[in-house]
């Protein structure tokens, strides 16, 4: 097995992986990811015990326990480019020996749950509700730098999506949620396909001063159907999480607090309270049902 070079696996002076500034013993096997670095503390304030805190750039990690459950909360920042950094480094922390720089013989599978905000594309998925992503469909290009392994249903779904939306120059990819996690988040959650966009304004159909190449994007996404599947919402990380998680062998789930409804043109009046409720519900399920 080949030794991984210093330029590929970058460790800092304390032997921690470069961006996250974590050593293997500082990461729990159950992980909550959040986009906003300030949201890490909003999760860890519910910990019964806090073992460690680390902060480098936009990446903040708190590791501790709720009851007997050990877990970490990690901020990713916004976008699948950051997901690429975070997920590769999370995987390296458990599956690469930092001393020998060799991949371990025994591969560890992490449980990773995103807790974030999202915009609804369906009138019956209202502001201030919760949604779990059954699939992440990426309009970004991050996963194209790897070797995706779509199953037949995923191939058909992407083909149907391309035919329906007619987005020129786009090569979408799709991956499903971790079924072992998904089954715990049913009651109180809408379900649907989450589209991951490479930006917040034009890529999500917002108009400020610039005209749009695809002014009918929201309508086309909302109208899409594939059997029992429909697109319910969009954001900027889920498809990267599901795609990389699947390739690396981790079980991943994306939970969304719906703070905007693009069809009804409404926005949450108290999105902080909505997120607080989602955090509490997520922790309760993760620490009692898994």
N, C-alpha and C positions, 0 to 999 in steps of 0.2 A: 504494500500500500504506500502511496506517495506522501511524503511529508509536505505539509502546506507551508508555503513560503511566507516570510515576514511581511511582504508587500500585499499578500492576499488576506491573511488573518492578522490584523493589526492589533497589538496589545500595548497598553500604556505602561508607565513606569511601575505601577503597582500590580501589574499582571492582569489588568481588567481589559475587556474588549473595548475597542476604541470609542465608538459613538455612545453606547449605553453606559460606559464606565462601570461595568459589572463584572464580578468574578463568578464562577459557576455556583459557589455556595450561597451567593446573594440572590439567587433566583428560585422562586417556588415553581412546582410543576403545574399549578393552576394560576392563570394569568388573566387579568382584566386589562384591556387596552383602552385608552381614552385619547382623543385628539389634543385637547387643551392641557398643557402642563399644570395649570392651576386646578384642574379637575382631579388630579391624583390625590391631593389632600382631601378633597370632598368625598373620596372613596375611603381612604385610609383612616379617616376620623372615626369610622365604625369598627376599626380593628380593636380587638381586645389586647393585643400585644404588637408593638412595632419593633422589628428587628433592625432594620437598616433603611437609610435614605441616601439616594444618590442622584446627582443632578449634573448633566453635561449638555450644554446647548439647550435644545428644546426637549431633550429626553430626561424625564424625571421618573425615578423608580422608588416605590416604597414596598417593602416586603415585611409581612407580619402574619398574624393569625387571627381568625375569628373562630372562637371555640377551639376545636381540634384541627380545623382546616387551615393549612398554610397556603398563602397566596401572595402574589405580587401584583401591583398596579403599575403600568408603564404608559407614559405618554408617547404618542407617535408623531405628533404634529399633523399637519394636513397633507393629504395626497398619497398616491400609491408610490411615489418616489421615496417617501419616508417609510412606507410599509416595507419596501425592499430592504432598507437598512435595518429596520427593527426586527423583521422576521428572520433574516439571515443571521443576525447577531444572537437572537434568542435561541435559534437552533444550534448555533456554534457553542453556546454556553453549556448545552446539555449533551451534544453529540460529537464534540471534538475535544481531545485531550490537549489542554493548553501547554503541557510540559513537552510532550512528544510531537505536537502539531500533527497528529494523525487522527483520522476518523475512528471513533470507537467501534468495537465489534458489536456491542449491544446498543441499538438505537432507541432513544427515549422519545415517546410521543407526548407532547404537551397538550393541555387543554387551554384554549385561548378564546376569550369572549370580549368582543368589542362592545363598548357602551358609548353611543354617540347620538348625534342629532341628524335629522334628515327632513327632506321635503316630500310631501305626499303628492302623488299624481292621480289619485282617485278621490272622488267626492265622498265616498263612504269610508275613507281612512282620514278621520278629522284631526285637526290640530289638537295637541295635548294627549293623543293616544300613543300606544306602544306598538311596535311592529318588529317581528323577527324575520330576517332575510332567509328564505329557503334557498335562494341562489344569488350569486353576485355576477352581474354581466358588465364587463369592463369595456368602456370606450377609450381607455388610455392604452398605451403601448407597452407597459412595463413587462407583462408576462410573455410578450413575444421575444424577449431576450433569453428565455428559458425554453425547455422542451415540454410543452403542455401535453396532457394525456386525457383529452376529452372522451367521455363515453358516447354511445350512439345517441342517446336522448339529448345530450348536450350539443352534439353536432347538428342534429335536426333543429333544435331550438335556435341555435345561432343562424342557421340557414333561413329559417322562417323569419327571424328578426331582421335579417338583411333584406329579405324580399319585401317585408312590410314597411320598413322605415326608409329604404333607398338612400341611406347615408353614404355619400360618395367618399372614397378614400379611407373608409373605416374598416378595421379588421377586429370586430368584437371577439371576446372570449368569455366563457362562462364556467363557473364551478359551483358545486352545491355545498350546503352547510354540513357540518359534522352531525350525523344522525344521532349519535349518542348524547349530544348536547341539545339538539333541536327538540327532542321529545319531552324535555323538561320545561319548555317555554311555549306552552299552548294556551292555557287559560289566561285571558286578559291581553292576548297579543294577536294583532292582525298578522297575516302571513303573505308573502309575495316575493317576486323577483325584485331585487334592488339593482338599479343601474348605477355604476360608478363612473363619474365624469372626470375629465382631466382639468377642470377648472370650475369656478363658482358662478361666473357671469355668463359670457357667451355659451360655454359648453352646457350650461343649465338653462339656456333660453332666456336669460335676463337681458333687457335692453336698457342701457344708460345713454352713452353718446354714440356707440358703434352699432351699425346694422348687423344683422345676423345672416349667416349662410343658410341656416335651417330654421326659419321663423316658425315652422309648424312642428318643431321637435316635441314639445310637451304633448300636443294632441296625438302625435304618432306613437309616442311611448305609452301614453295612457290607453290607447286603443288596442295595443298589441295583446293577442291571445295565442296560446299554444296549448291545446287541450285544456286542462284545468288551471294552467299557469297564466298569470298576468303580471305585468310590471306595476308595482304599487308605489315606488318611491325612488328617489335618487340622492346620492351623496358623493363622497370622494375617496373612500378607502375599501369598502367591502369586497369588491371583486379581487383586489390585490391580496387581501387577507385570505379569502377562500382559495384563490389560485395557488399562492405560495404555500399556504398551509397544507393543501392537498399534496403538492409535489414533495414537500418535506416530511409528510406523514404525521402532521399534527391535526387535532380535532378543533375546528374553529366555528364560531357563531358570531353573528352581528345582530345586536339589539339596537333599535332606533327609537328615540323619543321624537315624535313628529312635531316639529316646531313651525312648519309652514305647510299650507296647502296651496299648491300652484294652480289648481283648477278653480278653487273658490277664492283665490287671491287673499288668503288670510294668514296671519302670523300670530304665534302664541303671545299672550299678554303677560305670561309669567313662566317663561321657559326654564328658569332656574328651579322652580318648584317641581316642574314636570321631570327634569333631570334628576332631582333629588329622590323623587318617588321611584324612578327607574333604577337608580343605584341601590336603594333599599331593597327593592323587590329582587334584583339580580343577586345581591349578596345572600338574601334569605334562601333563594333556590340553590345557589352554588354551595352553600355551607350546610344544607340540610338534606338535599336530594341526591347529590352526586356520590 
